[in-house]
Amino acid sequence: MDKYGFIYYLCTKSLNKMNTFSYCKDKFNREFANAATFSAFIPVHLTLNGSYGIRNAAGERNEEFYKWQFFYSLVSSGLYAKDYIGAEVYFPKGNVSSKPIKFDGAIFDDKDWFTYYEKFHTEKDQLALDWLRKHLIAVIEFKNENSKNIEAVWNQQLKPGLKESENDFCLGILYDKERLYLFKKIGNNCVRLDDGLNLKKEKSNTKELNLHLTDSYYKIPDFRHLIQRVFSPAIDRSRRTTDELDIITGAYNQQLSDGISAIIRVMDKVSLLTENGYELLIQVLALKIFDEKRSLNLKKYLDFYKTDAERDAIDLKFYVTDRERNYIDMSDDNVESFIKRMRDLYNEASQEYKFILDNNDSDTIKWHKTEHIRVLSEIVAQFQDYSFVLSQKTDLYQIVFYKFASEFSKANKGQFITPIPLIDFLVNVVNPKLGEKIIDPTVGIADFLSVSFVNSGQSLEDKNLYGIDKRPHDHVGPAQHASQWRWKRHPEA
């Protein structure tokens, strides 16, 4: 079993599987299964506390049903507070006699948005309109058409709506009978939020946006993350906790993929694209996971910060500043502070991750070697803004572990990486259950075993998971504990 499988296992082992938006959506469906009307909890144009029909004449769900289903789920899940959201929001278009642009839904960055909205529509105050355009951060369109006219809806309704925002970034949401499509305006370009769906990146036209593919609900950014995307506030990485990190989304997230490529280039440049470099990379990823879980666990038991020491303990240690990263030589005070912080983290993590980290922190990472510190600081720099622990397993695996594993796999020895969609399909076909034994005779990076364990809801027993590979040390199973695999050398290897 390759150590990538173990690292991936650590990430997904404690992942919360509940998709809160989905949960709230199902709750809405249950609570309003027989309801004919819904009482609005956000402004609808200029009306407060109105009541709206959510069924057509035949008693079937209409577009209003899905509109309030979405708003209910968005607010109940905690993604957005209702004070920032409006329905049926109208902005003027062209001359006075032109028909206005209507947003089925809009999200602003300020709770006072409705005051400015009323002022514009009742007094025609142009400064109020300017304010609204500067504070508009998301536009929402609802349909009940089973995605029949998705291209037209995007190109003729949602895309023009996005351009009403004067911010460089604006989120676009199309919700069609529970089908979700996420878009973004970035500069003058309007494309899918998930970079992997844009065939020509930011220059993609309507036909190049993979509009036949929907987005998962978990990809809806929450208010804090959206504000970060819109305004890019300065980040103090020394004062952050795990839940302040970005969630990894998109199978080909361009920014993160570029970061991984940068890491590989640095490793190659300093001659560490080797087995030793591989071990170094694995250990640094383990430090990242440990640090996130450490911060989460400490924060869970502290309702508020009583002392500076407690606050400092909760802060993440897996970060690097620009000064630390751009050191002149190894005697530089800045790089010394970075090395000390990472060594402290290593020694703390090694008490828990005894399988993957050395008892001696210098066995793999040579802290006195500039080549090792260059690689270490590059890995930290590229991953410090993303959460491994809170991200969805498929996105995390495909973007990070899969890309690295592909680089280190040796095709000339017959070692290949199986695509994740195929692994998911095969695991779902076999559908291993509690009490059954699983063996992967070509275990490689243990992706089949890891995905089987995670997809089972962690119900599979570690003692029933086995893996064998052609190399002498690539034999795993069974394990004594869920937190640590027991490795063995295959007797016939």
C-alpha angles and dihedrals in degrees: 000000000000118000091241087072090054093047090049089048091054091052097049099036095086099027115137105237096195112107098209095201090053091046092052091045091055090046090054090050091053096045095046099033092122101021120121097194140031128209111228118236094188131052116278104205100306097336124102126199095004125162121232134192114245098185133063125228090278092054094251125136112273132195091275089060092058092042093058091038088059096044091046091051093044093054100034092052090056095241092122137007114238092236091074097050134083134178128216093015116182127206122181120251128203117323126002094267094051120108110258125243111254124205113200084210137002135188123205132192094232131060090219092067094108092056090057091042092055091045093054096046097042100036102021088233106179094197088059089054090050089052092051093051091050093050100042107112104163138028123198131199124190128202139170098202106104089245093294094142101025095139094052093044091051097044100039104032117016099035094053088047092055090054090060089073114089092206120103088235128042130165120232122200127189114186113185115177092321092318109124127209120179124200138172139207108218112178106314095335127093115199143137117302091231105073090208091068095056107088093196097028114232092352094060117130126212093278090052098056100084091237090175087071122077129208126244116248093240089067092070103111116229123235096267094050092046091052089052091053093047101044104018094214119200111274124219098203092187091066104049137111129207096264090058092064124097120261114238110242135164123050090242103029099179099210094051093041089053089051092053090049088052090053092050091049092052092048090050093046093055093041095250099122083109140098089277090052089048090056091048091052093049092051093050091051088052090053090053093052093045092049093052093048091045091054093046093050094048093047091049091062097044117071090186137359111263098178139020088245091058091047091050091049092057094050116098117255096196099095140098128208124220091250092051091048097046097051122157099219139343092272091062111122091224096058090042090059090051093049092049092050093049093045090051089051091047094052091047093048094046089067089064104028097049092151097059105026125063125244086230108055091210098057094091106009111056100207093190094055117091091208091061093045091050090055093042094051091046092052091048093046094052097045104032095094096051130075117227094182098051097040124099114266097236096050092044093050098045097044101039117015097031094051094047093043090052090055093052097040114104111224092183089065093050095258115140137167117241113225113254096235089057092048091051091048095050093044090051091050093050091038097190114213139201111292095023122116121230127198128182108196092193097039099166107161091355093245094146092051094045094048091045091053095047095043090052089063087250090293095126115099117241091223089064097055116095133174133183132184137174096257116086096242097043100096123108137179164139106014127210097212137022090238097056134037118219111223125205136180111246108246092227097043 
